């Protein structure tokens, strides 16, 4: 068995931070509240403990966190609607429920203090963490890259994403494909931009254990393959977040505070913290066992890539940041070495395995975004892409209406609208958003519509040059 530094193998934790463009599009139940809650419950507490891991910040998320006025609105919302609600329950709830309310008072108070310290900026904590973690970009608006209509459309998404990341965080070695959506040929756009790696989910197409080594993609791009057995310890119906001791997400007090545990009893914060620490050690032991098994079978050191949405930690799973902090603190003691993806690229040789069309969506294919239920969204986006491309190449010099149309196109291409529509999660909100952005793009090309788009800070670094490349 191969061991280095007393460890059985390597673990690369990848946290994918993303939010569709909701800034300026209302609050409850589907607007800015998403963004504000994700910042307070997930991004800030996760960034407090994050180290030796890789984290994405999608451009569309960074656009919103950087938007003028969003910090003031976020602070006002958290003070009035989150901290205020927890304080009212802490004062009036029956004694057994008060510890849960007091825990929220402390958590929201801490988030507000951090935001105040950073001048209301939800982006600065990511920037300040860049000496402890590796930050990587993604496509401009989280588009499903294989389903875009043209090479120019792919280049526009990648170029805008890289421009966003470079200005805010500096250069990046890797790139997150939204939804891990891959089809042969997608890597060409990454390779031509000098990107060294991305992440893939080939778990439905490879035997167990194959994911513990990266795959070589054409053009020299490395594909870090997600180890789904490790992810399933967290991201599954019976995963750690379902423990009866943890906070129940769906049951709310009249003030909107989560005072109960999944088991139905009053939420006990200390007990939940203990369980989170126990799950962290269980997770590391499971990862170590998989890595030791690979080493004994192949004689080579394995790499477990554990990738989840950042928002699971804290927003959906209240104890998630506690769990993550314990994983990071205990990894060495449990015989697992933590690496960022760039560090893993230097130490793990890619294998020559086939990489087929795949994603981390339902069925591990692309059907979540291309099925009869959402087909009208997909094909409308493709038609609009062709129309914007035709306008760009026909006009020669970029003009303001074309820039507005391109921004609206980027908004239409978001994977979130079809995902929510496919799962019937948000009523007519996703369809309405996609339709409104498409109408705004057509209006911009026709010379009509408002001069300033509703997307006040989407892709502020956008260049139209990718639409003009041969």
N, C-alpha and C positions, 0 to 999 in steps of 0.2 A: 504494500500500500504506500502511495506517495503522500508525504506530509511535509508542509513547509511552515516554519514558524509554529509548530505544534498544532496546526490546523488540518482538518480533513479535506478541505476544498474551499472554494470561494463562493460568496454570495453577493450578487449585484442587485440591490434594491432600487427599483425605478418607480417613481411616483409621478403620475401624469396629471398635471394641473390644467384644468380647462373649464371654461364657462362660455356658452353662446352669448352673442351680443344682446344683453338685456339692459344695459345702461341707458337711461332715458326712455324706457318702454314700460313705465308703470311699476307698481310694486306687487302686492299680493294679487293672485297666488303665483304668477309666473314671471314677474318682472324683476326689478332690481333687488328684491328681497333675496333671490337666489345668490346674487353676487355678495351682498352684505353678510348673509349667514355663512357662506363658504369662507369668506375672509376671516370672520370672527371665530368660527368653530373649527375650521380645518387649516387654512394657510398659516395663520399666526401661531397656533399651538404646535403644528407640525414643524414649522421653521425654527421654533425655539429648541427643539431636540435634534433636528436633522444634522447629520454629519456622515461622511464617507458613503454617500449615496448619490444617485442621479435623479434629477427632478426636471420635468418639463414645465415650461411656462408658455402656453400657447399664445401666439401674438394677439388673438382676439381677447384673451383674458388680460394681458398686459395693457392693451389699448384701453380697456374699461377702467382698470385700476389707475391709469394715468390721466383719465379724462378730467377736464376742468370741472370742479364742483362735486365730484363723486365722493371725495374724502369727507367733505362737510355733510353731505346727505347721509353717508354711511354712519358717521358718528351720531348724527341726530337720530337716525333710525335705531341704532343700538342702545342709545341712552333711553329713548322713550318707549320703544316696543320690546326690547329684550331685557336690559338691566332693570327698567322700571317694572316690568311684569314679574321678574324674579323677586324683586324687593317686596312687591305686594304679597306674593305667595309666602315669602319668608316671614312676613309679619302676621299673616292671617290663616295660613294652612294649619291643619291639625298637627300636633307635635311630631308624629311619625314621618310626616312628609316634609318637614322644614329642612332637614339636612340636604335634600335634593335641591330645594330652592336656594339655599345658601351656597351650594356648590356652583349654581348658575350665576349667582351674584358675584362670586369670586372670579369665575371664568370670564364673564362679560366685562367685569371691571378691569381685569387684566388686559383683555383685548382693546378696550377703550384707552387704557393707559399707554399701550404700545402704539396705537394709532396717533394719539396726541403727541407722543414723543417723536413720531416721525412726520409731524405736520399733517396728519390725516392720510398719508400715503400708504396704500396697501401694496405698492410695488417695491418700496424701499426695503422691506424685510427680505424679499427675494434677493435683491442686490447685495444686501449686507451679508447674506449667507453664502455668497459665491466663493468665499475662501474656505468653506467647510464642505461644500457639495459641488457637484458638477451640474450646471444648468444647460439644457439643450432646447432648441426651438422645434417648432412644428409648422405645418402649413398655415397660411394666413388666417383662415376661418374654419379650420378643422374639416376640410373637404375629404370625401372618400376618393382618393387619388385615382384608383383604377377606373372610376366611373365618370371622370371628366371626359369631355368630348374630344379634346385636342391636346397635343404636346404643348402648345402655347399656353393653354389653360393650366396645365400642370406647372409649367415654368413660372407663371404669374403667382400661383399659390406659394411655391417654394421661395421664389425671389422675395416676395413681400414678407414671408416669415423670417428669412435670413436678415433682411434689412431691419426688421423690428428687433430681432434678438441682438444684432451687432450694436445698434445704438444704445440699447438698454443694459446689455450684459457683456458685450464683447463677442469675439469670434467663438464659434462652436465647432466641435469635431463631428458630432452626430446629429441625427434628425429623427424626430418621432413621426412615423406615418400615422395620421389620425385613424383611430379604430384598429390600428395595426393592419389596415386594409392594404393588401399586397396582391399584385398580379405581375407575372414576368414582364419586364420592361419598365416598371415604375422606378427601378433603381437607376435607370439611365439619367434621369433628371438630378438625382442625388450625386451620381458620379461626376457629372459635368460641372457641378458646383464644388467639387473637392471634398464632399462629405464622406467620412470614413465608415460610418455604421448607422444602422437603424435597428428596430426591434420587430420581430415577427412572432406570430402564434401559429405554429405548425402542429399543435398538439393533436389535432384530429387526423393528421396525415403521417405521423411518425410513431414508432413504438415508444413505450415508456422508457425514459432514460436518454433518448436521442437528443433531447433539448439541452442536455448538460454540456454541450459544446456548440459554439456558434457555427453558422453555415456561411460558406463563401458565395456571394452573389456576383453576377457578371459586372465587369467594370471595376472590380476590386473593392466593392462595398461589402462590409461584414454584416450579417444578419444575426443579431443576438436573439436566440429562440427562447421564448418564455416557457418556464417549467410549470405547467398547469397543475400537477399534483401539489406543488408548494403553494400556488395561488389559491387552490381550492380549500386549503386549510382556513382561509379567511373569506374568500369570495365563493360561497356556496350556501345552500339553504341550511345546512347543519354546521356551518363554519363557526369560528370563534365568536363573531358578533351576535350569534343567536343564544348565547349563554343566558340562563334565567336571571343571573345577577346583574346583567347589564341594563342600561337605561332603555325603556320602551320608547321607540321613536314616534309611534302613531297616537298614543294616548296622551292627551293634553288636559291640563287644568283649565278652568274658565279664563284664566289669564294667558293661556297659551304656553305654559311651562310643563316640561316633562318630569313628573314627580314620581313615576312608578317604574318598577323594573319589569323586564320581560316576563318574569315568573308571576306577575300580578301583585306582588307585595310592594311596600314602599321602597323606593330606591335608596340603597345604602352605599354612598360614595366610597368609603374605605374598603368595603367588601368587594366592590366592583374593581377597585384598583388592584387588590390582591389577585383577583381572577385574571386581570389583564397581564399581570406579571407572570402568573402561572402559564398562561397561553403563550407568552413570549418565549419562555424556556421550552415549552413543548414544541413550538414552531422550530426553534433552532436545533433541537434534538432530531426532529424529523428531517430537516435539511441536511444535517450532518450525516445521518444514516444513509440518505440518498447519495451523498457525495462519496462516502466510504464504500458503498456498494459499487459505484462506478469505478473508483480507483482500483478495487480488488478485481473487477472484471476486465478492465482495459489497461491498467498500469499507468493511467494518465489522470492528472488532477482535473476535477470537474468544476464547472461554473454553473451555479443555479441563478437564473435570472427571474426575480420575483417582481412583477409589475402589476400595479393596481392604480385606480383613480385616487388621487390625493383626497378628494372630497369624501371618500368612504371613511377616512380617518378623521373623526371629530364631528363632521356634519351628520352622516348617517350612523356611524358607530361612535358613540360619544367617547368611549374609552380608547379609541384607536390611537390617538397621540401618546397615551400612556403605554400602550402595547408597543408602539414603535420605539419609544425611548428606551424601554427595557430590552428590546431586541438589539438595538445599537449598543447599549451598555454591556450586554452579556455575551455578545457574539464571540469575542476572543476566548472567554472562559469556557464556552460551549464547543470550542474547536472549529469555529467557522470564521474565515477571514473575509472582511468586507472590502469590496472594491467598487469604484465608480466604473462606468462603462469604458471610458478611455483607458483606465488602468487595466481593465480586463482585456481590452484589445491588444495591449502590449504583452500580455502574459498567456493568452489562450489562442492557439492556432485554430483557424477556421477549417471546418471539414467540408469536403466536396459532396454535399447532399442536395437532392433536388428540392427546390422551393416552389410550391404550387400556389395558386390563388387561395387566399386565406384572409382571415381577420379574427379578432377576438369577440366578434358579435355572435348572435344566435346561429347555431349550426356551424360556426367557425368558417363560414363563407361570406359572400357579399349579399346574401338574400335579404338581410335586414333593410338594405338601402335600395334594393332592386327586386320588388315583388309587386303583384297586382294591386295591393293596398296603397302603395306609395309610388307606383310607377309614374303617375302624372307629375309628381314633384321632380323625379329624376329627369324625365324627358323635357319638362319645361326648363330646367336648369341647363340641360345640354343645348337646347335651341337658343336660349339666351346667350350662352357662351359663344356660339357660332355667330350670333348677331353682333355681339360686342367685338369679336375678333374681326369680322368683316368691316365694321366701322373704323376700327383702329388702323387697319391696313389700307383702307380707302382714303383716309383723310391726311395721311402723311404726318403732319405736325400734331402732337397731342394737344387737346383743348380741354377746358374745364368741364364741359358736359360729358366728355368721354371719361375723364377721371371719375366723375360722379357715377356714371353708368358702370364703370369697372368696380367701384366700391360696392354698389348694390349687387352686382354679379357675385362678388366674393361672399356677400351675406346670404344670397340665395344658395350658394354651394355648401353651406354648413351642413355637416352630417346630422346635426341635432334635430332638424325639422323632421326628416324621414324617420329617425329613430323614435322620437316622441310620438309621431303619428302612427307608426307601425305598432307601438305598444299601447296606444290609446291612453297616454299618460296625461295629456294636457288639453283635452277638448279640441277646439278648433284653433287654439293659439298657434301651433307650429305651421299649420296650413295658411293661416292668415298672415303670419310673419313672412313666409316665403313668397306668398302672392303679392304682398305689399311691396317687398323689395324688387320683385320682378317688374311690377308696374312702374316703380320709380326709375328703374334702369331704362325701360322703354321710353318713358317720358323724357329722361335726360338726353337720350339719343335723338329724340324728336324735337329737342329744344324747348320742351315744356316742363312743367313741374317746378317745385321750389328750387331756388338757387343753392341753398344749403340743405344737404341730406339730413334725414333724421339720425343717421349714423354719424354722430358728431365727432367721434374720434376713432372710427374704424380705419385701420391701415393708414395712419398719417404719413408713413414713409413710402407709400405706394409709388412705384414707377411703372409706366406702361411699356418700357422697353422689351420685356419678355414677349409681349404680343406682337412685336415687330421683328423678332428674330426669325431667320429663315428656317 
